[in-house]
């Protein structure tokens, strides 16, 4: 039996501030995406009026962007395989593109992905009426006051899954405790990645009787089936068997410029060296290409379907949903968003799962607990700047023994932390059984 949760009316000041910001937000969307063919669809999904739902009585996942969507993947897959309709909402275009790439073609009748509406009560009430969700499953961090209030008012269970809360984020929430406490109180359950996260939520006022530590679903990671096959084909087609390949993954400005500047001499001196660059955000693809041209590096682009040849120094992977493939082609990886400021980092478990020795910068607080465990076991290398990153990447490419040492430790950590997906499913099923 689901225990009812209280619901709290969102403060007037929050709704007033949101009403003031809304026109600016809409203007920014138009500036960023107004030229795209599906822009009108994005506007209606974010601001209404909503189109008829493909399914009702859905299992509703909210995943902010790519990382949260990837974390939700095994959970979504489980319920789709059971024949249950699933709705995913995203905040970012990259997140929605990832969700559709994962599920839209394989489950055309059961799956739907749309943008989360703006956090205003009339919009959210209309959205909930449209889809009539059985449960709301929020991935990792993003909490919206009106969303939580509207769902709680309907008596729909809402769970925060794979929850993580850094010390920095906890301090931010603590400054807005009158907003934070009601949000947390309206959650039926928080499934925390680790004890530190659970304690931070408890310090913010969430009852420990409504939380549990279930681990991190990202440790249960496996590469999609197509990746190994496709990588083997590309290695043959592009004659990569003798190449020393590094990938700069999920990079942000100014990481590409800094890293490629440091790597330029090595790339020019060693024809067997190849650097694959995968910028985090698609709107920066052309910007990164211009950087490679300014540095005089021979560059091929995925978006133009260009093949890597013997003279290629940089391959710009300006596509969506193929990061696994670029990891599978590489021997070493730099995981981005960790040397820029403020940074925060991205998921190191993807390269680890494919046996790729991994380097990342010092600013990895979004994945603090995960990375710290790998650091303690010498399973990843942390660098302070682009100079150190270049040194570590080249050293690992040259030293097979060092790479294998890192990967043995990394694989042990990965396997010892698996099992969180099953624990999450058991928790979700307890709530589904009561609706």
NUMI-791948 format. One record per residue: x, y negated, z of N, C-alpha, C in turn. Coordinates in pm, whole numbers, plus 32768, in hexadecimal, padded with zeros to 4 digits. Layout:
N
XYZXYZXYZ
...
END
This chain:
435
80548078800080008000800080587F838000
80407F2A7FA0808F7EAF7F9880647E508006
80C47E20805180A67DBC80B780917D358073
80207CF18093800A7C6E805580757C0A8080
80997BB2802580FA7B4A804680B47AC48048
80E47A68809780A779E2809880C679998017
8072793B7FF4809978E27F87809278537FB8
80ED78047F8480FF777B7FB080E8771C7F3A
80A376B27F54808D764F7EEC810F76067ED0
813475FE7E5081B175BC7E2A81AA75287E4B
821574EF7E82821274627EAA81F074047E37
81AA73987E59818573347DF381FF72FE7DAD
826B72E57DF882E172A77DBD831F72FF7D50
831873837D64834F73DF7D00830073D57C7E
827B73D67C88822773D07C10823373487BCB
824172DF7C1B8253725A7BE082D872527B95
834272877BD383C572857B9383C472D87B13
8381734A7B16837B739F7AA08330735A7A2F
82C473117A50827972C879EA82CF725B79AA
8326721E79F9837F71B779C383EA71F27969
841B7268798E848972A77944845672EA78C4
83D9731378C383A47364785483BA732577CA
839F72A377B683B872697731844C726D7709
84A5725B776C85357261774F855C72EF7728
85247350776F853F73DD7751851173FF76C3
849973CE76A1846573EA761B84BD73A875B0
84EE733175CC854772EB756E85C97339755B
85FE736E75CA867A73BC75C18666743D7572
85F3747D758385D574F3753485D074D274A0
8592746274818588743A73F58612741C73BA
866673DB740986ED73BB73DA8740743973C3
872E749C741C877D751774158748757973AD
86C4758573A4868A75F37355862475C572EE
860E754272E085A57512728785B6753771F6
8630755471CD864A757871428633760C7125
8619765B718C860B76EC717A857D77117150
8573777C710284F277A270C7848B77C67131
84B677FD71A28458782B7208844377C57278
84697748725F846276E372C983D376CB72F8
837276CB729C82E876B472C382B57722731F
82E2779C730482BD780B735D82F477F473E8
837177C373F083AC77A77473835D773E74BE
833376D5747882E6766B74BA8263769F74F5
821A76EF74A6819A772174D881AD7783754C
821977CE75498232782B75B6825977E27636
82A07774762882CB7729769F825F76C976D2
82107690767781B37625769D812176467681
810376B97642807C76DC761E804F768F75A1
7FD876AF756D7F7C771975997FB477A37573
7F9F780675CA7FDB788975B77F8C78DC7551
7FD6792875037F98798474A47F6379FD74EF
7F037A4674B37ED07ABE74F57F407B217514
7F357B6275877F9C7BC175B17F927C417560
80057C7E754580067D0175047FCA7D6A7560
7FEB7D6175E27FB77DBD76487F947D6F76C5
7F387DAB77147F1A7D7877997F3F7DE377FF
7F377DBE787E7F617E1A78E87FF27E4778D1
80467DE678B480D27E00789281287E05790F
819A7E48790282087E397962825B7DC57930
82607D5B7980829B7CDC795683267CCD7994
838A7CC9793E84137CAB796884337C1B7941
84717BD1799C84A97B4F797685407B547980
85837B3B791086157B3F790886427ABC78CA
86927A70791286B579E978E786F779EA785E
87677A30785287B57A2C77D787EB7AB777B8
885C7ABB777088917B3A773F88B87B9777B1
88FF7B637814892F7BB7788088BE7BFB78CC
88567BAE78EC87E47BE6793487957C4878DD
878D7C2A785B87497C8577FF87937D0A77F6
88167D0377EF88667D7E77ED88557DCE786F
884D7D8678DF883A7DCA795F87B27E107964
874E7DD1792986C77E0A792A86B87E7E78C7
87147E8B786987037EEA77FC86DD7F787828
87277FB878858703804278A9867C804B78EE
86547FE4793685D27FE4797985627FD57912
85737F7978B685107F65784B85037FE477F9
8575801E77D68576809877858527810877CA
85398114784C84F5817E7898845E8172788A
842880FA789C839780EA789A835E80EF780C
83A980C177AB837D80CF77208377816276F9
83DA81AE772483DA823E7705836482857747
8333824E77B582BC828777F6823B825F77B0
82458209774B81CF81DB7704818A81657744
81CF811D779E819380AB77E081B8802B7795
81587FD1778081767F53773B81CD7EF87790
822F7EBB7752828F7E65779882937DDD7754
82927D7577A582A77CEC777983297CBA77B6
83807C81776283F77C3D779583E87BA87777
83FD7B5677DD840A7AC677C7849B7A9F77DC
84C77A3F778D85507A0A7798854C797477A2
85B7793A77D285C678A977D686167877775E
867678C5773086CF789A76C486B178E47642
86D778A775D386C678E67550871F79627545
8798795A757A87F279CE757187B97A4475BF
877B7A287631873E7A93767E86CB7AD47634
86777A8275F586077ABB75AB86367B097530
869B7AD574EC86D17B1E747887067BA774A3
87467BAB7516877B7C2A7548870A7C8B756A
86A27C5975AB86317CAF75CF85F07CEB7553
85DA7C9874EE859B7CC9747385F57D2C742A
86787D11742C86D57D6E73EA86D47DF6742D
86C17DF974AF86C27E7774F986447ECA74E4
85CF7E8674DD85547ED374EA84EB7EBE747D
84EF7E4E7435847F7E2A73DE84667E927371
84D07EC2733184BF7F2272C4849D7FAE72F6
84D37FD4736784BE805D73998438806E73E0
8401800174158381800A745C83237F9A742C
83007F9973AC82B57F287374822B7F1373B3
81EC7F7C73E481667F6F741C81677F5074B0
81CE7F7E74F681D17F727588821E7EF975BA
82767EC1756882D47E5B759882B57DD3755D
82C67D6B75B182B97CE17583831A7C8A75D2
835A7C2B758F83B47BCC75D0838C7B3F75AA
83797AEA760D83567A5E75F783A57A09765A
83A47986764383E5792B76A2838C7918771C
83CC7905778F838278E47808834B785777FB
82CA78447816829377BC780F82D5775E7873
82C876DF785782F6767978B582AF768E793B
82F4767379A882C476957A2E825876347A5F
81E676317A17817475E07A4080FC763C7A54
80AF76227ABD8046767F7AE47FDF769B7A77
7FAA76387A307F46765879C97F7E76B3795B
7FFA769C7933803776F178CE804977807900
807A778C797A8094781279B18012785D79CA
7FAA781779F77F2878597A0A7EF4788F7985
7F01783E791D7ED4786B78987F2778E07867
7FA878DC78828002794878597FDF79CB789F
7FC779C379217FA47A3A796E7F1C7A717940
7EBE7A1979247E3D7A4478EE7E4E7A8D786A
7EAD7A5F781B7EC47A9877967EF97B2777A0
7F5B7B3E77F67FA07BC177FA7F727C1B786C
7F357BE178D37F027C2D79467F697C947978
7FDE7C66799F80487CC479C880247D137A46
80547D8E7A4B80447DE17AC380A97DBD7B2E
811E7D8F7B01818D7D747B5D81EC7D147B18
82317CC27B6382997C687B2E831E7C917B6A
837D7CAE7B1284027CDA7B3A84687C727B0C
849A7C257B6984F97BB97B4D85867BF07B59
85DA7BD47AF486617C0A7AF386C77BA67B2A
87057BCA7B9587817B8F7BCA87727B0D7C17
874A7A9D7BD687577A207C2186E579BD7C0C
86AC79B37B968659793E7B7685D279417BBD
85B678DB7C0D853A78CE7C5784FA78477C33
8479784B7C11842F77D37BEF83B977C47C50
83AD77527C94834777437CFE82B8775D7CCE
828F771E7C60820577307C3381EC77BC7BFE
824F77F77BBF824178807B90822478DE7C05
827478D37C6D8263792B7CE181DE79117D26
81B678937D2D813678727D6D80C278AC7D1E
80C278997C98805278C87C47804579607C4A
80B679A47C4980B47A377C4E80847A657CD8
80B37A267D41808A7A4C7DC97FF47A367DDD
7FBE79C97DA67F2F79AD7DB47EDA7A1C7D76
7F0C7A5D7D0D7EC17AC97CCC7ED27B4F7D14
7F287B537D787F407BD17DBC7F937C337D6A
7FDD7BFE7D0880327C517CB480B97C627CFA
80E87CDE7D0F816B7CEE7D4F81DA7CB47CFB
823A7C777D3C82AD7C3E7CF6832B7C617D44
838B7C9A7CFA84077CCC7D34847C7C857CF3
84E07C637D42855F7C307D0E85C07CA57D0A
85E67CCD7C9186367D457C7C86C87D237C60
871E7D807C8387AE7D6E7C6A87DC7CE67C9C
87A47CBE7D0C87B47C357D3B88437C187D65
88727BA57D3A88F67B777D6488EA7AE57D8D
89347ABF7DF189337A357E2189BD7A157E54
8A0379C07E0A8A8B799A7E328A8479397EA7
8AF4792A7EEA8AFB78CB7F598ADB783E7F2B
8B0C781B7EB48AF277967E7D8A5E77817E62
8A1D77E57E24898E77D97E08893C77D47E87
896478237EEA891C78237F69891F77997FAA
899077567FA2899A76CF7FDB893D766F7F91
893176827F0D88D5762E7EC0884476457EE8
881C76C37EF7879376E17F22877A76AC7FAE
87DF76B1800587CE7685808F87AE75EF8097
87DE75A3803887C275138035873074F68015
86EB75577FDA865E75477FB5860A75AF7FFE
861C75BA807F85E0762880C98547762280C6
850E75AA80C1847C759F80BB844475D78039
849775DE7FD3846F761C7F55849A76AE7F52
850D76CA7F8A854577517F8584F877B37FDB
84D7778D8056849477EA80B1840F781D8079
83B877C38045833C77F68009835578557F93
83B678367F4083D1788E7ECE83F779197EFD
845179217F5C847F79A37F8D840F79ED7FD5
83BB79A4801D834D79E4806782E87A22800A
82DA79EC7F9282777A1E7F3282A87A977EE4
83287AB87EF2835C7B337EB583397BAA7F0D
83007C137ED082E17C8B7F1E835F7CD57F4A
83C77CCF7EF584417D1A7F1784B87CDD7ECD
852C7CE27F0E85AA7CBE7ECE86047D397ED0
862B7D687E5B86887DD87E4D87127D9C7E34
87647D957E9C87E47D4F7E9788527DAA7E62
88B17D6C7E1C89247DB77DE989807DE47E59
898A7D937EC289EC7DAF7F2B89BF7D717FAE
8A037D96801989DD7D68809E89F07CD180AD
8A567C9A806E8A6E7C09807889F97BBB803D
89C47BEA7FCB89507BA87F8F88D77BB27FEB
88BE7C298022884D7C3A807D88587BDA80F3
88CE7BCD812B88E07B75819F88C97AE38179
88F27ABB810388DB7A3080D888477A1380C8
87FC7A728092876B7A5E8088872D7A5B8114
875F7AAF816E872C7AAD81F787477A278239
87BC79EF822287DF796D825B878478FF8226
874E791481AE86F278B28172866378C781A0
864A793081EE85C679428229857979BC81FC
85AF7A0D81A285687A84817585747AF281DE
85037B3181FD85037B9C826185557C138231
85AA7C48828785FC7CBC826385A67D38824E
85297D37828184CF7DA9826D84977DAC81E0
84B27D44819284827D3D810884F67D3980A5
85657D7480CE85DB7D7A807886217E00808B
86727E25802986C77E9B8034873E7E897FD6
87AA7ECE7FF788207ED07F9F88167F4C7F47
880C7F387EC587FC7FA97E68886E7FB07E02
88D07F597E0F89407F5B7DB289237F0A7D35
89807F117CD9897B7EC17C5F89617F1C7BE7
88F27F047BA188CE7F597B2F89387F537AC0
89887EEA7AC089EC7EDD7A568A597F487A5D
8A6A7F847AD38ACC7FF17ADE8A9D806E7A94
8A1C807A7A7C89E680EE7A3489EE80DB799D
8A48808B79738A52805F78E98A8C80CC788F
8A5580D878188A8D812E77AF8A7E80E7772B
8ADC80FB76D48AD680BC76508A6480F875FF
8A1E80A775B089B780DD755789F1814874FA
899F81A774D489CD821874838A0E81ED7400
89DA818373C58A0B815B73418A97811F7345
8AC380F273BA8B3E80A373C28BB980F47399
8BC9816B73D38C4081BB73B78C4581E17323
8BD3820672EC8BCE822D725D8BF181B77204
8BB6814472208BCF80CD71CE8C60809F71DC
8C9680A372558D218079726A8D8180D4721D
8D68815572208DBE81B371D68DBA81977140
8D438174710E8D36815670808D8180D7705A
8D76807070AE8DBB7FF370928E538004709B
8E81805370FC8F11806C71068F4780AB7086
8EF88101704C8F2181426FCF8F1680E26F59
8EA6809D6F4E8E8F80436EDC8EF27FCF6EDB
8F117F9B6F538F687F266F5D8FF97F4A6F7C
90167FCB6F81909F7FFC6F9890DB7FBF7018
90977FDA708590BD7F9E7106910A7FFD7162
912480757137915F80D8719191E880AE71C8
9231805F717B92B7803571A592B87FA971E3
92427F6771E7923F7EDC721692387ED772AF
92777E7172E7926D7E53737692007DE97386
91907E1173C391187DBE73BE90EE7D93744A
90DB7D10745990A37CD774D390207C9274AF
8FC47C8B75118F487C4274FE8F3D7BD67569
8F1B7B5E753E8EFB7AF075998E637AE9759C
8E267B1D76068D977B3776098D4B7AD1765D
8CD57AAC762B8C7A7A5176748CC179D1769E
8D0B799776438D5A792076628D0578A1765F
8D31784076AF8CF477BC76B78D5F77547693
8D3276DC76708D91766E765D8DCF764B76E4
8E51762D76EA8EB27628767C8F0976A77673
8ED47719769D8F26779176A68F6177BB761F
8F1077B375B68F4277DF75338FBC778E7508
8FB177097516902176B374EF909C76D07545
908976DC75C790FA76F47620913E777B7604
90EF77E375F89126786975E79165787B755D
9121784D74F59158785E746E91D57809745A
91DB7797749D92547745749592CB779274CF
92B477D57540931F7822757F934178A0752F
92DE78D974ED92F3795774A29326793F7414
932478C573E5934478A8735A93CC78DE7330
943478C5737F94BB78F1735A94C27988734C
948579D073A994877A6373A3943A7A96732A
93C87A58730D93797A82729993C37A6B7217
94107A007211945C79E3719894DA7A39718B
950F7A6671FD958B7AB471FB95737B4971E5
94FE7B7A720C94E37C09720694677C2371B1
947D7C597139940E7C6E70DC93AE7CDA710C
93D97D2E716993807D96719D93227D64720A
933B7CEB723A92EA7CB272A5926A7C77726B
91F97C9272AC91777C60727F91297C3172F9
90EA7BBD72ED909B7B847359900A7B74732A
8FAF7BB9736D8F1F7BAA73528EE77B4773B7
8EA27AE073878E6A7A7973DE8DD17A8073D8
8D947A8B744F8D027A9774588CCD7A2774B1
8CAD79B274798C78794574CC8BF4796C750D
8BDD793A75858B65795D75D08AE67928758F
8AED78AD75598A74786B75288A7B78567490
8A13787F74498A16787973B68A2177EC737E
89F2778873C789FC76FF73958A8D76CF738D
8AEB771A73C68B7876F473C38BC87741735A
8B887796730C8BD177E872AC8C237792724B
8BE4772D72108C2C76D971B08C9B768971F3
8C81765D726C8CE8761372B88D65766972CD
8D5176E772F08DC2774073088E0B775E7285
8DC1776B72198E01777F71978E5C77087175
8E2D768F71918E7E761871768EFF761971CA
8EF7764C72438F6F765672988FD676B27257
8FA9772572259008778171E5904777437168
8FF876F37120902E76B370A99093764770CD
907775FB713590D475947162915875D0718F
9153764971C591CC768C71F2921376D67181
91D776D8710C921677187098921577B070A0
91B177E970E191A9787A70EF914D78B67085
917C791D7045912D79606FDD90B579A3701F
903D79756FFD8FC5799D70458F5C79D56FE6
8F1E7A4370108EAA7A7B6FCA8E317A707027
8DB87A696FE88D3E7A5570358CDC7AC87021
8CA47AF770908C3E7B60708B8BC07B317045
8B9A7AB3705A8B1E7A80701F8B227A7E6F87
8B997A7B6F4E8BA97A7D6EBC8BC57B0A6E89
8BBD7B6C6EE48BD67BF96EC18C627C0C6E86
8CC17BBE6EB88D4B7BC96E888D937C3B6ED1
8DE17C846E878E2D7CF46EC08EB37CC46EF5
8EE37D056F5E8F6A7CED6F8E8FCD7D2D6F2D
90327CE16F07909A7D196EB191227D0C6EF6
918B7D306EAF92117D346EEB92407CAA6F18
920A7C3F6EDB92377BB76EFB91E07B736F65
91777BB36F8E911B7B746FEF915C7B6C7078
915E7AF470AE91937ADE713591247AD0719D
90B67A91717590437A7D71CD8FC57AAB7186
8F737AF671CD8EF07B1D719A8E887ADC71F2
8E397A8171B88DD17A3B72028D517A8E71FD
8D307ACA726C8CB87B1F72758C3F7AC67291
8C167A7B722B8BA87A1B72398B247A607216
8B017AC1726B8A857B0C725B8A4B7B2372E6
89D17B5672EA89907B6F736B897F7C06737E
898E7C3373FA89707CBD741C89DA7D2273F6
8A557CF573D88ABD7D5273AD8B387D527408
8B2E7D17747E8BA37D0E74D58BDC7D9874F5
8B857DFA750C8BB57E8275258C107EB274B5
8BED7E92743A8C3A7EC073C68CC77E8673C9
8CD17E0673EB8D567DC573EB8DAB7DFA745D
8D6E7E1974CF8DB97E5B75388DEC7EE37509
8D997F2D74C28DBE7FB474958E317FB37432
8E487F4273F08EB77F3773908F397F0E73D4
8F337EE674528FA57EA474938FE97EFF74F9
90677EDB751490AF7F1D758190AF7EC97601
90A97E4475F290A77DEB7666903E7D7F7650
900C7D4876BF8FA47CE276B78FBC7C74771C
8F9B7BFA76F38F8C7B8A77508EF77B6E775A
8EBF7B7177D38E327B5677E88E227AC4780E
8DDB7A7B77BB8DD979E977C38D7B79AF782B
8D6E792A78238D2278E178878D6478E3790E
8DE778FC79108E2D790E798F8EA978B4799D
8ED0787179318F39780B793A8F00777F7929
8E8A777678EF8E4B76F378E28E1876C5796A
8DF0764779728DBB761079EF8D2875EC79DD
8CCF760F7A398CEC76597AB58CFD76EF7A9F
8CDC77207A288CED77AE7A0D8C8278017A50
8CAB78777A818C4D78D47ABD8C6479627A8C
8C95796D7A0E8CBA79EE79D88C467A3B799D
8C677AAB795C8C057B0579208C287B957946
8BD97BF179138BDE7C7D793E8C5E7CC37910
8CAF7CF379708D287D3C794D8D0E7DD17938
8C967E0079598C7C7E9079558C6D7EC678C7
8C487E7278688C3B7E9F77DE8CC27ECB77A4
8D297E7677AA8DAB7EA677798DE07F1C77C9
8DCD7F1A784D8DFC7F8978A08DBB800C7875
8D39800978598CF1808378328D2580BC77AF
8D628068775C8D99809576DC8E2F80AC76E2
8E6A80A8775A8EF980C377668F5180547732
8F267FD777468F717F6277178FAD7F1B7791
90307F0C779390727EC6780190457E347803
90267E00787A8FDC7D82788390267D1878D3
90247C9F789B905E7C2878D98FF07BBF78E4
8FEF7B72794F8F907B04795A8FCC7A9679B0
8F8F7A2079A58FC079AD79EE8F9379AB7A7F
8FC179477AC68FAE793F7B578F2179177B80
8ED378DE7B238E4E78AA7B458DE379117B24
8DD779787B788D7C79E67B598D1179F67BC5
8CE5798B7C028C8E79957C778C0779D47C59
8BDA79D37BDA8B5B7A167BB98B637AAE7BCC
8BDD7AE27BC98BF37B737BD68C587B8F7C45
8C527B3E7CAE8CB97B3F7D158CCE7BCA7D53
8C627C077D7E8C6E7C867DC68CA47CF47D6B
8C707CF97CF08C9E7D5E7C908D327D4D7C74
8D577CD37C4D8DE27CBB7C258E417CD07C99
8E1C7CA27D108E747CB27D838E967D447D9C
8E357D9C7D898E4F7E2B7D9E8EB57E5F7D38
8EAA7E327CBC8F0A7E5B7C568F947E1F7C6F
8F977DA47CA090187D627CBD90627DAE7D2B
901A7DD87D92905A7E207E02909D7EA07DD4
90677EDD7D6C909D7F5D7D3C90F67F4C7CC0
91207ED07CA491757EB47C2F91357EE87BAE
90B17ED77BA590677F0C7B3290487EA17ACA
905A7E227AEB90537DB37A8C90C07D4F7AB1
90E07CF77A5591437C8F7A6F91007C067A72
911A7BB87AD990E77B317AE691557ACE7AC2
91347A6C7A6F91977A097A449169797D7A6C
91C979257A7A91AE789E7AA89197783C7A37
91CE785A79C291C377FC795191D8784878CE
91D077FF785F91DB783C77DB9266787677C1
92CC783977FC9354786C77EA935F78F87825
932F790878A09331798C78DF92D979F07894
926779C27862920F7A1B781792557A52779C
929779FB775492E37A2576DD934F7A897702
93977A6E776E94027AC8779893CB7B5277BD
935C7B55780693237BD4783292EA7C2477BC
92A47BE1776392697C2676F092D47C667699
933D7C1B767D93A97C51762893F57CC07670
940B7CB076F394527D17773E94037D9A7740
93827D927753932E7E0A775693287E4E76CE
932A7DFF7663932B7E3A75DE93AB7E8875C5
94177E5975FE94997E9875E794B37F0E7646
94747F0A76BC94947F6D7724941F7FCD7737
9423803D76F293B780A076F993A980D97785
941880F177C99413812A784F93CB80CD78B1
93E7804D78A693A57FED78FE930E7FE978E2
92EA7FED7863925C7FF078409217806A787C
925580DE786E9218815878A0920C81567939
926F811D797B926A81107A0D91F180BE7A37
91DD804B79F6916A7FF77A1590E7804079FC
90DF8084798A906180C37963903E813979BC
90A1818279ED908481F07A49904281BC7AC8
907981507AFE903F81137B768FB480DB7B58
8FA6809A7AE58F27805D7AC18EB980C67AB1
8EDA81347A718E78819E7A5B8E4A81DB7ADE
8EA781ED7B3B8E8482227BBE8E2181C77C06
8E3A81457C038DDE80E57C438D5680E97C00
8D5480EC7B7C8CD880EE7B318C8181657B59
8CBD81DB7B598C7282557B778C4182597C08
8C9282267C648C6E822D7CF28BFA81D17D16
8BDB81707CC08B7081107CDD8AF0812A7C8E
8AEA81977C458A7581B07BF18A0281EC7C43
898981E17C0C891182157C4D88AB81AA7C6E
88CB812B7C54887080BE7C7887F180BE7C23
87FB80E67BA6878480E57B4F8718813F7B89
873C81B67BB386DB82117BEE869D81D77C6C
86ED81977CC086B9815B7D3B865880E97D1B
8677809B7CB2861C80317C888597806B7C57
859E80D37C06852481107BD184CD81467C42
850A81857CA384BE81B97D15847881487D60
84BC80D77D6F848080647DB3840C802B7D62
842180177CE183B67FE27C8B833D803D7C8C
835580BF7C8382E6811E7C7E8292811A7CFD
82D080FD7D6F828480F27DEA821C80817DE0
824280147DA381E67FA47D9481817FBD7D25
81AC7FFB7CB8814F801A7C4B80E3807B7C79
810680D57CD380A481387D03803280F77D51
8047807D7D7D7FE380397DD27F927FD07D88
7FA97FC07D067F607F5A7CBA7EF77F9B7C63
END
